Amino acid sequence: MLFCRLMPTVFLLSATMLVSPALAAVSGPAHGLRHETGPTVQTGRGYVDSEAYLRGIVAVRLGDDLEAAQAFRKALQADPTDVDLLRQAFVRSVMVGAPQAVELARVADKTPKDRSVISALVLGDDAAVRGEWPEAVQYYHRAGDDPMARLIVPLLLAWCQQAQGHADEAIESLLHVPGSVLSPFYTLHAALIAQVAGQSDRAEALFVQAQKAMPGYDMLLTRSQAAWLWNHGQQDKARAIIRKLVATDSILGLAGPALQAEIAHYPVTSAREGIARAYVLTAFLLRQQAREQAQQGMEGEGNALNLFQFNEAARLMLGFALAMDPTLADARLMLAEIQDDEHHFAAARETLVRVPPQDPLAMVATLRLAVLETTNDHPAEAIPLLQHLAQQVPGQIIIERSLGNAFSQTKDWKAAIAAYTRAIDLANVQKSPDWTLLFLRGMAYHEAGDWAAAKNDTRAALAYAPDEPLLLNFLGYGMVEQHEDLAEAEQLLRKAHALDDQDAAITDSLGWVRVEQGDLVGGIPLLEKAAEQTPEDPEVNYHLGEAYWRVGRRTEAVDQWNMALGLHPGPADESLIRAALQKAGVPPLMAPAGPGSPAPQPDAAAQPAAVQSVQEQGKHTP
């Protein structure tokens, strides 16, 4: 963790009240009163254009901040005095960098009680863009009263000082912020200010000081330090630190060649760019806090709202950053990640496609876009992106893995196996074998009808991860499907169940292998438990029905099979279910699933992140 834990309250949000009561409960359309811009609806303070108002609410829930900003601004025209609506129009306008944000901030700023940290930052940024640095300082000082803003305001003020020709004062102010958790980053920005001001020797000393204090690798620091080294005749050292940076992250490794090509260029060359980077840092802080809460596994509506607030605040900071520097790829990558986490696929896609193609991080953005397309059921769009990446940056495991995942979604098992094989070969060459790659290829072999190859890959994966329930279940259940050494299959499944007795798929597998061996008394309770845990899994319902049939509970068996048929099973499971009903002499109650019928999706959280991207037709097989 790069930072000590922040205070649990999101102070930026307490100041702006981003989540207004209007978004929590929508009133029905008011009767009788209409406005010339459209039907009206009564809110807590008056009447607004209901069509625009409701369109804004829907847009917020869909993550479309641009549409939300436009809709709320239109609704505000019906009642410019509605403070809650003004706040919503203002905040969404800030998030998308709309020029109307400045106008709305000025409206809010006219009344002291309506002023906020956000309005102060918007007006300060506007002054900075216009080069009115003393005016910017006044607004930034006003924002500094907020506890969270106190972390970023020293950076904003320091860059204002630099822009006015007071680099020494700016540097000293950042080096003497008492007891701040951001001291390494203040030192980094002090170094950047020194470099922009032409104080090269001082910049070098501060880069070194920041590097020693930094708790991990920082891309802005590394790129800045590499540029300094390169421009001072130390090319070998410059290239070496870039190589170390990209070696820390397989995704960042895609940017290695481009970062090397741009090594001589400083990433920050002006006060405006420095301010943009300060906002990205604040967004990162908020994002880290949100991740900490998610990792703690806290449940409940209150925690969900808190996570939403953290992400909203981070998006707000990224909106500030992009308003100052629309080309900033770091900000777009972080924003797209938040949008994807909130299941706003279209918004995340739009954010990623706007990363400038000449940016060193463009390859990273392309990979993120391809993964986004794959995980949102658009693998056909992902495949050409990944193939282009493979040509531009050959020999990358993560690209071949992603290609395998995309081909798996299109059920092109031959191409998927080839991609996974390339990834496995690369991992072996790098002496970093990965059991998840073997497992992914094993599942592709299974779907292609080559159980022998699938079994070999799964056993090879188990050699690296002998206590992985996912592998044990896949191998054990596959052996049951093949009626192959059921005693060993049960042994594998018992071990998987001991490791994770709450996994419904494993419980079902263990119950099924016992039924297949004739132990109906021991198997049926396990199958019933699995059916309770996953009542909408057709495979589990089929197994339970078959077990009931074998003990003479014929009516219950038919009920289970009809239930399974109504859950849109895959072709193989559907054939088994229909055969079972035919055996029972009972016509199926449910019509066959049509070509447009939606198939149930697996719970991705139940799998390791490395294999979540493989689409499943059931709980046991891919």
Secondary structure, 3 states (H helix, E strand, C coil): CCCCCCCCCCHHHHHHCCCCHHHHCCCCCCCCCEECCEEEEECCCCEEEHHHHHHHHHHHHHCCHHHHHHHHHHHHHHCCCCHHHHHHHHHHHHHCCCCHHHHHHHHHHCCHHHCCHHHHHHHHHHHHHCCCHHHHHHHHHHHCCCCCHHHHHHHHHHHHHHHCCCHHHHHHHHHCCCCCCCHHHHHHHHHHHHHHCCCHHHHHHHHHHHHHHCCCCCHHHHHHHHHHHHHCCCHHHHHHHHHHHHHCCCCHHHHHHHHHHCCCCCCCCCHHHHHHHHHHHHHHHHHHHHHHHHHCCCCCHHHHHHHHHHHHHHHHHHHHHHHHCCCCHHHHHHHHHHHHHCCCHHHHHHHHHCCCCCCCCHHHHHHHHHHHHHHCCCHHHHHHHHHHHHHHCCCCHHHHHHHHHHHHHCCCHHHHHHHHHHHHHHHHHCCCCCHHHHHHHHHHHHHCCCHHHHHHHHHHHHHHCCCCHHHHHHHHHHHHHCCCCHHHHHHHHHHHHHHCCCCHHHHHHHHHHHHHCCCHHHHHHHHHHHHHHCCCCHHHHHHHHHHHHHCCCHHHHHHHHHHHHCCCCCHHHHHHHHHHHHHHCCCCCCCCCCCCCCCCCCCHHHCCHHHCCCCCCCCCCC
